[in-house]
């Protein structure tokens, strides 16, 4: 589970970096920046859903006090 979360975080950062690259390279004249940012948002939502599902199924234990 931990590796999957780190993979999602790496993909999110990669998408954010590519959006910055497209923004600088295309100077805002193409839709590649918007697509990269939309992908980042989708990956973030998927990561959140994965974390919620992992907690619900018991893959992520709750905090003991």
C-alpha positions in Angstrom: 0.0 0.0 0.0 2.8 2.4 0.9 4.5 1.9 -2.5 1.3 2.5 -4.3 0.8 5.8 -2.4 4.3 6.9 -3.2 3.8 6.0 -6.9 0.7 8.1 -7.0 2.6 11.0 -5.4 5.4 10.7 -7.9 2.9 10.7 -10.8 1.2 13.8 -9.3 4.5 15.6 -9.1 5.5 14.5 -12.6 2.2 15.8 -14.0 2.7 19.1 -12.1 6.2 19.4 -13.5 5.0 18.7 -17.1 2.3 21.3 -16.7 5.0 23.9 -15.7 7.1 22.8 -18.6 4.2 23.2 -21.1 3.3 26.5 -19.6 6.8 27.9 -20.1 7.4 26.2 -23.5 4.0 27.0 -25.1 3.6 30.4 -23.4 -0.1 29.6 -22.7 -1.0 29.1 -26.4 -1.9 25.4 -26.2 -4.2 23.2 -24.0 -1.4 20.9 -22.9 -1.0 22.8 -19.6 -4.7 22.4 -18.8 -4.7 18.7 -19.7 -1.6 18.1 -17.4 -3.3 20.0 -14.6 -6.5 18.1 -15.1 -4.6 14.9 -15.0 -3.0 16.0 -11.7 -6.4 16.7 -10.2 -7.7 13.3 -11.3 -4.7 11.6 -9.8 -5.1 13.5 -6.6 -8.8 12.5 -6.3 -7.9 8.9 -7.1 -5.2 8.9 -4.4 -7.7 10.3 -1.9 -10.2 7.6 -2.8 -7.5 4.9 -2.6 -6.6 6.1 0.9 -10.2 6.1 2.0 -10.7 2.6 0.6 -7.5 1.4 2.2 -8.6 2.6 5.5 -12.1 1.2 5.2 -10.7 -2.3 4.2 -8.1 -2.3 7.0 -5.0 -1.9 4.9 -4.3 1.4 6.7 -4.7 0.9 10.5 -6.2 3.6 12.6 -4.3 5.6 15.1 -4.0 4.1 18.5 -4.0 6.4 21.5 
